[in-house]
Amino acid sequence: MTACIVGWSHGKFGKREGLDLEALVGEVAVQAIADAGLAPADIDEILVGHFGGGFVKQDFPASLVLQADDSFRFKPATRVENACATGTAAIHQGITAIEARRARIVLVVGVEKMTETPGEQIGAILMKASYVKQEDRDGMSFAGVFGHIAQLYAQKYGDQSDAMAAIAAKNHRNGVDNPFAQLRKDLGFAFCSTVSDKNPLVAGPLRRTDCSLVSDGAAALVLADVETALRLRKAVAFRARAHVNDYLPMSRRDIVAFEGCARAWQQAHRDAGTRVEDLRLVETHDCFTIAELLQYEAMGLAAPGQGGRIALEGVTAKTGRLPVNASGGLKSKGHPIGATGVSMHIMAAMQATGAAGDMQVSNPGLAGVFNMGGAAVANYVSILEPLRA
């Protein structure tokens, strides 16, 4: 282990009217440092996860962090982007800076402002993270991409509509207890499994409840080297981390296998000396419910074709053998792209240290995080271990 999370701050996700990027960053940047028991002057480097792509007029978001406190002036600040894995990419880059001894304490901020953009434009911006030559055609959206994946999976293993509804219902139920979540409502399995005016089909077999939310939001955390972390109030160590990229074109992959996700988990477990059975909880990237189902198989929790059974049997429920997305996941919490990976690490760190409040799972400990960009193109895994709560 070379780095620890030592402090964090999480803003509310949702439609944040009247708040621009600068204001969203200002909600969390200095607060995360204070949570670590540090001062802004202690920060050696700043990394900002921000997808951008045209959601707002203001670009160059790394510079905006300096507006939060004058002590940030003249410190290195860099924007990091890797599609929907942007937040975790920023965190892992911060760890690299600490490993290289170029920094001792790093501030990572994830932020996105999506809701000012009309829905049709949002879809077009997101599709920039697909292989445009082949996949951005005929009005295709990312819901269409994952609807196609769900159809291919069903052709191979059978219809998964009930399993996907079980995942949606689980995550909405969990989100009720998350004060940062965009949608805090227990929708129930019956609603999630039934096509209706309020829950229409969106793409292929995907219903509205199978799709994550368009969101605004920001989250920030502070990383420190282990020696520094052990002198601070709390420390959650990166026991291992992995980053695996796969081909961007879906046509070059078995898209229902999520091979990049599987390899990232395998690499992280190898480096950590762990197995999936050692994890006490997981925060995973449920941009669509079929994605969470496929991730069960990629992480080794279920054999190929058996991810739906895991969902229906309650293995990943908050009280199950391996709670997955006790925060409510992207499905309930929202998905402000640049902030998502940072949020996931904060949720996992809170759980690992027993500080998750009403979200808390029983018997916490070793936590896994999986954040992906595109359809399992950029795959990031972190395995977190509490050192000091």
C-alpha positions, 0 to 999 in steps of 0.5 A: 500500500502506498496511499490512503484516503484521509478525508472526504466531502460529498455534495448532494447529487441531482438537479442543482439549479443556480450552481455552476461548476465553480460553486459545486467545486466550492461545496466540497474542496476545502471541506474535504481537507478540513475533514482530514484535519489539514489546511489548504496550504498542506495540499501538494497537488490538485486533480480534477475529474471532469468529463465535460464534452460540452455540458457547460460553457466553462471548461478548464475546470482544474483552474476553478479549484483555486477559487475555493481558497487562496492557498491553492494559488501556484499549486499544480492542478490538472484535469483528468478524463476517462469517460465515466471512469473519470473520477477514479482515473483522477484518484489513481493519478493522485496515487501515482504522484504519491508513489513517485514521491512528487506529492505527499498530500493530494486533493482530488475533486470530481465534478459534473454539471449535466442538467443545464443541457437539453436531453437530446444533447446530453445523449449526443455528448455521452455518445462521444464516449462510444466508437463513433464510426460504428456505434453513434448512428441512427439516433443511438444512445448509451441506453441503446448500447446497453439495451443491445447488450441486454438483448445479446445476453438474453439470446445467450442465457435467457431473459433477464428482465426480473433480475434487472428489476431486482437490481433496480429495486435493491439499489432504489431501496438502498438509496433511501438511506443515502442523504446524498442520493438524487432519488431517495424512493423505494420503488419496489420490485413490482414497479421496477419489473412492470412496463407502464406509463411511469416506467416505459421501455427505453431501449430494447428490454431496458425500462426507465428504472434500469437506467441511471440518472442525469445529475449535477454534483461534486465530491472530493477526497484527500489522499496521503502517503501512509506515513502521513496518513497514520498521523491523521484522524482516519486512514483508508488504504489502497491495498491494491488498484488496477486499471485495464483498458479494452478495445473501444469498438464493441465489434472487437469484443465479446460484449457480454463478457466484460473481459476488461472488468474481469481482468481488472478485478483479477489484477487487483486481487492478485496484487492485494492477495485477496479473493472476491470472498474476502470482500465485505462490500462492493460499490460498482458501476450500475449505469444500467442494471444489465451492467451490474449483472455483468459485473457480478460475473466479471468480478467472479461472484457468479459464473457466466450466465448466472449473474441474474440468479445472484440478483434474484437470490439476494446475494448482493442485497444490503443484508446479503453475503456481499452487499453491492451498492449499499449507497444506492449506486448510480441508479439511485444516487445519480451519475454526474460523470466526473464525480461518480468515481470519487463518490464511489470511493467515498461511499466505500471508505465510509462503509469500511470505517463504519461511518456510513450512518443509515447506509451502513452494512454489518461487519464492514471491512475490506471494500471493492470499487469498480468504475468503468468508462464506456461499455467496459472499455476503461476499467478501474478497480480499487481494494480499500482497507481501513487502517484508522476509522 
